[in-house]
Amino acid sequence: MDKALILQESIETKILLIRSKRVMIDHDLAGLYNVSTKVLNQAVKRNIRRFPKETFIFQLNQQEKTEVVTTCDHLKMLKFSPKLPYAFTEHGVAMLSSVLNSEQAIQVNIQIILTFNKLREIIVSHKGLQHKIDEMEKKYDQQFQSVFNAIRRLLTPKKEKPKKQIGFLR
């Protein structure tokens, strides 16, 4: 299998939706760049003017950290870390290539940006498909209404029910 394809699949699983933004956690990025999280964050702090807050980078709050650790098996080791992780938006990831100036960082950055673009294309095509279905529905009569309703249900993302907390409440 192609190394770039494997890397792209690995990257796709590490892109998370936090605060309505698609982001990658500092720990995941450090792993892809083959540096420690501490080294990655130090490089960012030395060049902090390149990373506007909220647009390029933001620090997770305790609740977000807990949620990420709970839902992402590969981030379980962050559970006991006293530090809150940083989340990098697509723009922040692009800026990392100028801060981490190694050949591996350049190659990984290219793959990450391509993966973000692929996800954006999927979202746009999904919206385009939804628009086409709406147009077809206007053209055809009621006999096809159940078909359109079934397709619309398949395209609508399922809303997750809030999980009940288990254990003692303080």
N, C-alpha and C positions, 0 to 999 in steps of 0.2 A: 504494500500500500504506500502511496505517496506520503513523504514526510510532512509536506505542507498541509495535506488534507488531514492528517492525524493531528497536527498542531491546531488547525482551524477547528476541528471538532472539540479538542481540549479547551480552546478559548471560548467556544460557544457555551460550554457548561459553566464557565466562570463569569459570564456577563450576567449581572443581577439587576433587578429593578428596585431601586431605593429612592425615595422622595420623588417618584415619577421620572426618574432619570436612569438610563442604562449606564451602569458603572462596573468597574472591576475593583476588587479589594487589594490593598497594598501587598498583602501576603501572597495572593495569587500572582500578581505581577512580578514580585521578587522571584518567585519560583520559575516563572517563564524566562526571566532575564538571567537566571542562575546567579543571583546575588541574595544576600540576606535582606530581610525586611528592614532591618536597622540601617543598612547601607543605602537602600532605596530611599527611605524617609530622610536620611541625612542629606542626600543629594538634592532632594526636593527643598528641604529647609535652607540649604545654601543658595538656592535659586528661587526662593519663594515668590519673587516678583513675576516670575513666568507662570505662576499658578494662581490666578484669581480665585478667591474663595467662592464656593458654590457653583461657579461656572466650569472650573477645571478640576477642583478638588474640594472635598469636605470631610470632616471627621464624623464618624457615626456616633450617635448618642448610645447610652447604655441599653436602651430598649431595642434599638436597631441592631446592635451587636448581638444581643441575646437572640433575636429573631434569625439573624444570619447564621449564627452558630447552630441553632435548632434545626433550621431547614436545609443547611448545606453540610453534608457529611464531611466534605474535604476541609472544612473550616473548624472542625470540632476542637482543635488544639488552641484556638483563640479563646475558648471558654475560660481558661484560667489565667489568661494574660491580663495584667493590670492596666494595660494601655488600650485605648479605643482605636480601632483600625481606621485608616483613611480610605475613602472611596474616590476613584479617579473616573471622571467622565471621559467620553471619547476624545475630547479636546485635551484633557489632562494627559491621557495616554500618548497622544501625538506629541505633546510637549516633552514627555519623558525621553524621547529619542534624542533631544538636544542636550539633556542632562546626563543621561547614561550613554556615553559615547563609546560603545564597543560594537564590534561586528555582530555579535549575537543580539544585542539590543536593537540594532537597526533591522535585522531580519525578523525578529519577533514583532517589532512594532509594525512592520509592513503587514504581517499576517493578522495582527489585531485590528488594524484599520480596515483591512479587507473583510474581516468577519463582521465588524460593525456595519459596514456598507451592505453586506449580504443580508443582515437582519433588517436593515432599513428597507431594502428592496422587497423582502417578504411581507413586511407590514404594509407597504404601498400596494403590492399586488392583492393583498387581502382586502384592502379598502376598495380597490378597483373591482374586484369580484363582487363585493357587496353592492356596489353601485350598479353593476350589470344586472344583478338579480332584481334589484328594485325597478329597473327599466323594463325588464321582461315581465315582471308582475303587472305593470301598468298595461301592457299590451294584451295579455291573455285574460280570459274570463275566470269566473269563480271555480270552475272544475279543476284548475291547477293550483288553487289557493293552498290546499293541504301540502302539496309538493314544495311550494315556496316557503311555507311555514317550517317544514322539516329541514330544508336547506338552511334557513336562517338560524334555527336552533343549533345546527352543527357548527355554524360559523361564529356564534356568540360564545365568548369565553365563559366558562362556568365560574360563578362566584363562590369562593371558598367560605364555608361557614366558619365563624370564629371558633377556635378550639377552646374547649373547656379546660380551665386550669385544674391540675391535679395537685393535691398536697395541701399543706396548711397555708392559710393566708395570714399575713401580718397586719 
